[in-house]
Amino acid sequence: MYPLHRRDRRPQGQPTRGKTARNRLRRVDNFLLIYAGSLIRRTDGLFAAAFFVDLGYGAEPFTTLESAARLRRANPRLPVLGVEIDPERVARALPYADELTQFRLGGFNLPLQAGETVRLIRAFNVLRQYQEHEVRGAWLTMGWHLLPDGLLIEGTSDPHGRTWVANLLRRTPDGLRYEGLLFGTNFRGGFAPELFQPVLPKNCIHRVIPGERINDFLDAWKLAARQTVAYRAWGPRQWFSASARELAAQGWPVDVRRRLLYQGYLLWKDSPGEKFLPFEFGPWPDLLPYS
């Protein structure tokens, strides 16, 4: 799977199972409001009408509509685009469209019209059904459409969104850069680093083996959790936060801002494996879709 020419409109990808519970991605949206609030609020230049894209919203358009409501707390005029590769799912969603919310048939190569731009793409529970070697191509194809400083968040959650892990990739003027691996939890299942392993995204799930970076990180986190186990008496949030601070003390590049940790977000600002180090695909001005 490789980036498509910008005039190729054939949807790239394959349908997902489409089973998405209401509010499954609520905590992902809440993270974006904290981490990418300025990106969501931007209205300068090409950002004035730039979309937030919900790619692969499933059998019903719940996640797209819920995200539109949440993210518009930061930007009331935020354009939102739900994209699905299944024509029947698009047809079911169209009655919910309005001036700022659209639904279109498409795939990783987004169905943008002339002059349309994208600030943020969320693709959850989509790539787990693909082969590992296809992940990079999907990232590149999606990243092709982002404005400079735009963000791609791609990951996997459990069925109710209680535990999830996502890749963050940032569009720069030179290309797409890996920004980190994000772990999210609402603590309803307690806390243990092991709880995240079943929802690792496709580029990580098969690499929890000795010698792999993601395996080293999880082992270090498990050790940090054991070293801070006394904090369990004050609840899983405090234990989670303490384990993250211990990771940082051991030299791991994790974001220890209290606001993120207390709400159950641990961002590992590194690449999970040598195969997925930062990469580029050419200067942005040549890649503006359909320009």
Secondary structure in CASP SS format (residue, H / E / C, confidence):
PFRMAT SS
TARGET T0000
AUTHOR 0000-0000-0000
METHOD secondary structure of the structure
MODEL  1
M C 1.00
Y C 1.00
P C 1.00
L C 1.00
H C 1.00
R C 1.00
R C 1.00
D C 1.00
R C 1.00
R C 1.00
P C 1.00
Q C 1.00
G C 1.00
Q C 1.00
P C 1.00
T C 1.00
R C 1.00
G C 1.00
K C 1.00
T C 1.00
A C 1.00
R C 1.00
N C 1.00
R C 1.00
L C 1.00
R H 1.00
R H 1.00
V H 1.00
D H 1.00
N H 1.00
F H 1.00
L H 1.00
L H 1.00
I H 1.00
Y H 1.00
A C 1.00
G H 1.00
S H 1.00
L H 1.00
I H 1.00
R H 1.00
R C 1.00
T C 1.00
D C 1.00
G H 1.00
L H 1.00
F H 1.00
A H 1.00
A H 1.00
A C 1.00
F E 1.00
F E 1.00
V E 1.00
D E 1.00
L E 1.00
G C 1.00
Y C 1.00
G C 1.00
A C 1.00
E C 1.00
P C 1.00
F H 1.00
T H 1.00
T H 1.00
L H 1.00
E H 1.00
S H 1.00
A H 1.00
A H 1.00
R H 1.00
L H 1.00
R C 1.00
R C 1.00
A C 1.00
N C 1.00
P C 1.00
R C 1.00
L C 1.00
P C 1.00
V E 1.00
L E 1.00
G E 1.00
V E 1.00
E E 1.00
I C 1.00
D C 1.00
P H 1.00
E H 1.00
R H 1.00
V H 1.00
A H 1.00
R H 1.00
A H 1.00
L H 1.00
P H 1.00
Y H 1.00
A C 1.00
D C 1.00
E C 1.00
L C 1.00
T E 1.00
Q E 1.00
F E 1.00
R E 1.00
L E 1.00
G C 1.00
G C 1.00
F C 1.00
N C 1.00
L C 1.00
P C 1.00
L C 1.00
Q C 1.00
A C 1.00
G C 1.00
E C 1.00
T C 1.00
V E 1.00
R E 1.00
L E 1.00
I E 1.00
R E 1.00
A E 1.00
F E 1.00
N C 1.00
V C 1.00
L H 1.00
R H 1.00
Q H 1.00
Y C 1.00
Q C 1.00
E H 1.00
H H 1.00
E H 1.00
V H 1.00
R H 1.00
G H 1.00
A H 1.00
W H 1.00
L H 1.00
T H 1.00
M H 1.00
G H 1.00
W C 1.00
H C 1.00
L E 1.00
L E 1.00
P E 1.00
D E 1.00
G E 1.00
L E 1.00
L E 1.00
I E 1.00
E E 1.00
G E 1.00
T E 1.00
S E 1.00
D C 1.00
P C 1.00
H C 1.00
G C 1.00
R C 1.00
T E 1.00
W E 1.00
V E 1.00
A E 1.00
N E 1.00
L E 1.00
L E 1.00
R E 1.00
R E 1.00
T E 1.00
P C 1.00
D C 1.00
G E 1.00
L E 1.00
R E 1.00
Y E 1.00
E E 1.00
G E 1.00
L E 1.00
L E 1.00
F E 1.00
G E 1.00
T E 1.00
N C 1.00
F C 1.00
R C 1.00
G C 1.00
G C 1.00
F C 1.00
A C 1.00
P H 1.00
E H 1.00
L H 1.00
F H 1.00
Q H 1.00
P H 1.00
V H 1.00
L C 1.00
P C 1.00
K H 1.00
N H 1.00
C H 1.00
I H 1.00
H C 1.00
R C 1.00
V C 1.00
I C 1.00
P C 1.00
G C 1.00
E C 1.00
R H 1.00
I H 1.00
N H 1.00
D H 1.00
F H 1.00
L H 1.00
D H 1.00
A H 1.00
W H 1.00
K H 1.00
L H 1.00
A H 1.00
A H 1.00
R H 1.00
Q H 1.00
T C 1.00
V H 1.00
A H 1.00
Y H 1.00
R H 1.00
A H 1.00
W H 1.00
G C 1.00
P H 1.00
R H 1.00
Q H 1.00
W H 1.00
F H 1.00
S H 1.00
A H 1.00
S H 1.00
A H 1.00
R H 1.00
E H 1.00
L H 1.00
A H 1.00
A H 1.00
Q C 1.00
G C 1.00
W C 1.00
P C 1.00
V E 1.00
D C 1.00
V C 1.00
R C 1.00
R H 1.00
R H 1.00
L H 1.00
L H 1.00
Y H 1.00
Q C 1.00
G C 1.00
Y E 1.00
L E 1.00
L E 1.00
W E 1.00
K C 1.00
D C 1.00
S C 1.00
P C 1.00
G C 1.00
E H 1.00
K H 1.00
F H 1.00
L C 1.00
P C 1.00
F C 1.00
E C 1.00
F C 1.00
G C 1.00
P C 1.00
W H 1.00
P H 1.00
D H 1.00
L H 1.00
L C 1.00
P C 1.00
Y C 1.00
S C 1.00
END
